[in-house]
């Protein structure tokens, strides 16, 4: 089979899935919710382990003050850098080449550093 056939099948299946999903959205949601609930009930310990591992890998109890040079030098702080960068991506900011300016042991310390950068003219923080 040539690459044209493979490409055709990919396109066909993509369109088929899209049409199926449009037709059966409620059925799929209902089935998915039931399946998720059943899996959670049957795997409580495994789920607890997954959540604990995720928290340990993403939080580390170290607050980070960071800057986004490609997004007008936006300055912010977070405890979980990967999920925060993903959120910046969703908001349309260019988070590539982000840099961690400070690592702090408390949230208040990170907030103080961020406040200093904002007073210097760097954008970021909560809009009022």
CORLINUR-V985543 format. One record per run of one state. SS is the DSSP state (~ for helix, > for strand, _ for the rest). FROM is the first residue (numbers start at 0). TO is the last residue. Records with the same first field share a line. If there is no record, write none. Layout:
SS: FROM-TO + FROM-TO
//
This chain:
_: 0-1 + 23-23 + 42-42 + 58-61 + 68-72 + 78-79 + 90-97 + 104-105 + 119-122 + 124-127
~: 2-22 + 24-41 + 43-57 + 80-89 + 106-118
>: 62-67 + 73-77 + 98-103 + 123-123
//
